[in-house]
Amino acid sequence: MATWGNMTLLDSNSPLMEQLNFFHDHTLLILLLITVLVGYMMMSLFFNQFTNRFLLSGQMIEIIWTILPAIILFFIAFPSLRLLYLLDEINKPSITLKTIGHQWYWSYEYSDFKNIEFDSYMIPSKDLENNQFRLIDVDNRIVLPINSQIRVIVSAADVLHSWTVPSLGVKIDATPGRLNQTNIFMNRSGLYYGQCSEICGTNHSFMPIVIESIPTNKFIKWINKMN
């Protein structure tokens, strides 16, 4: 979860978020190298006293500064396209979670099991317990198993919403009348927090998301309890 002192990306809790972090660092390194190179060349031009009276055109320079950026773009584009493909890949999901956005709460349905559906509201500040977070904890958490491929189907009942869990690398629009889907794979137990990321009305900031990832055997016990 993001805290007041967090200046970087959140720690990744899924393979996809790890890949997003790697791509961010890869792109940032390329941008840093370009910035240093361009800065050095500009400072050299500003402070040297040399002029070339016979330079009318520089075809070689033109070729270099056309081809070099194209090569750099290839080094950014190929990892980006690979990552986009991985984000959309859904391969034999173990569980399907259906998510519907409302003004201003989320409702969830476990499509693979009977009669497991519930609404998830933010807990008011006056009802919080000592170990809960203000404005971001909910009364009914999403419970999912670790090390399982999970398909999330997202829609909305009224206006546009966006189901977002940053530490899992998930951000998907909830559009009325349309089903969007994504996949998540959590590789460790814990609580993962998120919020609606689409301005959906006056209480947009008060519809948080909390995922509780637990071992598979405990998840099965939770399913039996809910049934």
HUJOWO-V503196 format. One record per backbone hydrogen bond with DSSP energy under -0.5 kcal/mol. CO is the residue of the C=O (numbers start at 0). NH is the residue of the N-H. If there is no record, write none. Layout:
{{CO,NH} {CO,NH}}
//
This chain:
{{2,5} {4,6} {12,186} {13,17} {14,18} {15,19} {16,20} {17,21} {18,22} {19,23} {20,24} {21,25} {22,26} {23,27} {24,28} {25,29} {26,30} {27,31} {28,32} {29,33} {30,34} {31,35} {32,36} {33,37} {34,38} {35,39} {36,40} {37,41} {38,42} {39,43} {40,44} {41,45} {42,46} {43,47} {50,52} {51,54} {53,55} {57,61} {58,62} {59,63} {60,64} {61,65} {62,65} {62,66} {63,67} {65,69} {66,70} {67,71} {68,72} {69,73} {70,74} {71,75} {72,76} {73,77} {75,79} {76,80} {77,81} {78,82} {79,83} {80,84} {81,85} {82,86} {83,87} {84,88} {89,91} {94,150} {95,97} {95,110} {95,111} {96,98} {96,152} {97,108} {98,154} {99,106} {100,156} {100,157} {101,103} {101,104} {104,101} {105,119} {106,99} {107,117} {108,97} {108,110} {109,112} {112,115} {114,116} {115,109} {117,107} {118,120} {119,105} {120,138} {123,126} {124,127} {128,131} {132,135} {132,136} {136,122} {140,142} {141,143} {141,211} {143,213} {144,147} {147,149} {148,93} {148,94} {149,183} {150,96} {150,152} {151,153} {151,181} {152,98} {153,179} {154,100} {155,176} {158,157} {160,173} {161,163} {161,196} {162,171} {163,194} {164,167} {164,169} {165,168} {166,12} {169,164} {171,162} {172,174} {173,160} {174,155} {174,177} {177,179} {179,153} {181,151} {183,149} {184,14} {185,146} {189,212} {191,210} {193,208} {194,163} {200,203} {202,205} {203,206} {205,121} {206,195} {208,193} {209,141} {210,191} {210,212} {211,143} {212,189} {213,145} {214,218} {215,219} {216,220} {217,221} {218,222} {219,223} {220,224} {221,225} {222,226}}
//
